[in-house]
Amino acid sequence: MSAELRPELGDFCSIVCMKAVIVGIEEALGEKATAISLIAAGRVRGKQVVEGLGLAGQSLPLEDLTSKLAFALGKDGTRLLVLDKIEQDGEVYRVYTKETICSSGEALGSERQCTFALGAVQGALEAVSGKRFRGKQIESVLRGGTHDTFEYTPIA
Amino acid sequence: MANLSSLQGLLQNFVVSSPDIQGAAVVTPDGLPLAAVLPNSMDEERTAAMSAAMLSLGERIGRELARGTVERVFVQGDMGYGILTSCGDEAMLLTLASKDAKQGMLFLEIKQMSEKVMATMGSNASLFA
């Protein structure tokens, strides 16, 4: 990994600091306003990722899209999350992720929802498909799931 | 598509029917645009996210500062008004009005429009496929 933005510290910062940003904004603005803002920010970021990969508007097999996004967002990319699988059921997408920012360092049973990660995957799917989706988290590693799973339904 | 078309039609009529109303948008509580008639200079996606966050923040202020249930978030600038109102659990309405608008009339029109949006949302099982 090359350091492009910060010569001494490199391009990655601690997950503890990132989490503190989220929790701090929640304290000030409330969970809902924070979630809206982070989902919106995530959507923009996801779109940027897809455009950076040259995949916007491309008709790709799901396996190819999965592997490219997993690479860009995972250990060899920006390390936002681990993306294990994308399923398509008609027009609905389910995306299986883990090691998301929001779930890291949380106690088991916590009600915390993923927001930035949910939005980032949403923005990526929207940029690739050209459709708009509404996303929700349907499973959490904090509540007995194997993954933080997001479901995206097209807006009719 | 018919559902969103109905909302878009409602908004078109709302904006066209009053010279003081300069734009309007219906957005989801999580900040996604459902329908919008906005000036070209405004980004629909950003406006939707901003509106949802603002209404949510207004509701939090209402709760934390013991102001009760929030009816609307009202932004008054020297060029006009921006008003956010809830339309049930599924949507909220942003209305942009000129500084010349009569507030009482404006609130009445917004109330009537909110009811129409709620009826449209309610009459359609879901806007999401």
Boltz contact constraints between the chains, C-beta under 6 A:
constraints:
  - contact:
      token1: [A, 29]
      token2: [B, 57]
      max_distance: 6.0
  - contact:
      token1: [A, 30]
      token2: [B, 60]
      max_distance: 6.0
  - contact:
      token1: [A, 32]
      token2: [B, 56]
      max_distance: 6.0
  - contact:
      token1: [A, 33]
      token2: [B, 53]
      max_distance: 6.0
  - contact:
      token1: [A, 33]
      token2: [B, 56]
      max_distance: 6.0
  - contact:
      token1: [A, 33]
      token2: [B, 57]
      max_distance: 6.0
  - contact:
      token1: [A, 36]
      token2: [B, 30]
      max_distance: 6.0
  - contact:
      token1: [A, 36]
      token2: [B, 31]
      max_distance: 6.0
  - contact:
      token1: [A, 36]
      token2: [B, 49]
      max_distance: 6.0
  - contact:
      token1: [A, 36]
      token2: [B, 52]
      max_distance: 6.0
  - contact:
      token1: [A, 36]
      token2: [B, 53]
      max_distance: 6.0
  - contact:
      token1: [A, 37]
      token2: [B, 53]
      max_distance: 6.0
  - contact:
      token1: [A, 40]
      token2: [B, 31]
      max_distance: 6.0
  - contact:
      token1: [A, 40]
      token2: [B, 49]
      max_distance: 6.0
  - contact:
      token1: [A, 91]
      token2: [B, 129]
      max_distance: 6.0
  - contact:
      token1: [A, 134]
      token2: [B, 32]
      max_distance: 6.0
  - contact:
      token1: [A, 134]
      token2: [B, 128]
      max_distance: 6.0
  - contact:
      token1: [A, 153]
      token2: [B, 128]
      max_distance: 6.0
  - contact:
      token1: [A, 154]
      token2: [B, 129]
      max_distance: 6.0
  - contact:
      token1: [A, 156]
      token2: [B, 3]
      max_distance: 6.0
  - contact:
      token1: [A, 156]
      token2: [B, 127]
      max_distance: 6.0
  - contact:
      token1: [A, 156]
      token2: [B, 129]
      max_distance: 6.0
